[in-house]
Amino acid sequence: MKAMILAAGLGTRMRPLTNVTPKPLLKVGGIPLIVWHIERLAHDGFKEIVINIAHLGYQIPEALGDGLEWRVHISYSDEQEEGSLESAGGIVKALPLLGNKPFLVVNGDIWTDYDFEYEKKLADGALAHLILVPNPEHNPEGDFALDGNLAVDSKQYTFSGIGYYSPKLFEGVPYGKSALAPLLRKAMKEGKVTGELFEGEWLDIGTPERLELLNAQLINQY
């Protein structure tokens, strides 16, 4: 299975830090946030990683190279000319790199100790499998709910930014900016999205304050 790290966001809530540095390269515990993901993906068996880039995106390949340092191969889906294509749009552009089998996608601006499943199989007929988490303070109502093993369009838990997807979910989606949530809601109405609740460490690094909080936690842990 291949993995994709979404790293093309503008990072507007992280300004002024992201005026000169793309958000995935901001450091937590002295290490760029995206490197934590790469190291965990490599540890969990992933060998091929796709990263999309846009805002100050040239800095990311300069920092990471081809992934040899982590014994993985990194490919880049370049959105610098278009600007960020949003989640679904970024995945659509990267599909030629991701192939025709299910793949993992993880937001580049989260922190988690979730164990990525290299050999994850989607349920029969499923187009996606979402990892949900208990609601944080900044998203108290949540995004989606669980009905048994199905993810449904109701508010209960927060979408973690980690999901396993079939390329079929994106069939017919035109090239250009597009969000992921509408695609997921459509598939949910058809009963084609499964999900699970993850109650381990997870943090959305969306603001400088949350970045500082994570750094403080890591200093205490390590």
Phi, psi and omega in degrees: 000139175267159178234148175236133174254121178280114187224023187256004183293158181284337179066037185297325181287347181264001179296146009274359183302323184271008174290335183236348183225129174296144187308319182297343180264358173296141188267139171232128185062028179081003184233136177306139183307318183293333179290326175303317179297313183299317181296319180290319178299316179297317179299325184272008170105356180284134181248335182239122184234132175252134178234126175266146186226147176210275184298118183052030190297333181301335181291334185289310174299326178298324182279324189257335183065215183266006177092000184304326181303330182252009180060038172232169174247123180255128171248151182242133173256109193268114178250017185296326181289319182278335196086167183304131181268008186067178191298303182295318179299321178294320179293317179302315180296327183275354184307321178300333178275335184273335177088191187254016177248161177305149183218161178263141173233135178226133176296137182285350185249030173243161174238132183200156172253020177301137177271109179293140184259103182296326183255028181299132177249132174284147177298156180306125178082351182284144177257345181200155173226119186254143174261117180254156181226159174303148186292128174281171182300326185278356177219064191293335183272338180087183184239310183225169180234169176246134173235091190068235179263006179266139170271132185232159184278075177209157185268121178211307180237168179264136175288126187285345189088011177241126180206153175250130189230145168273141175303336181296336178300332187257006179297133178083357178281120183291154176297137180136184182293130175199145182270158182276324187304316179299323177296318181294318181296321178298315180292326178297321179299336180264004180069031186248020177232123174259170181197170177209157179262127176250125184245020176274200181289131178201134178211133174273114183272071187264345184222160176303327181295318179290327176297316178296320179299315180295318178300319178296319179297317182292324177298320180290326182283322188246000000 
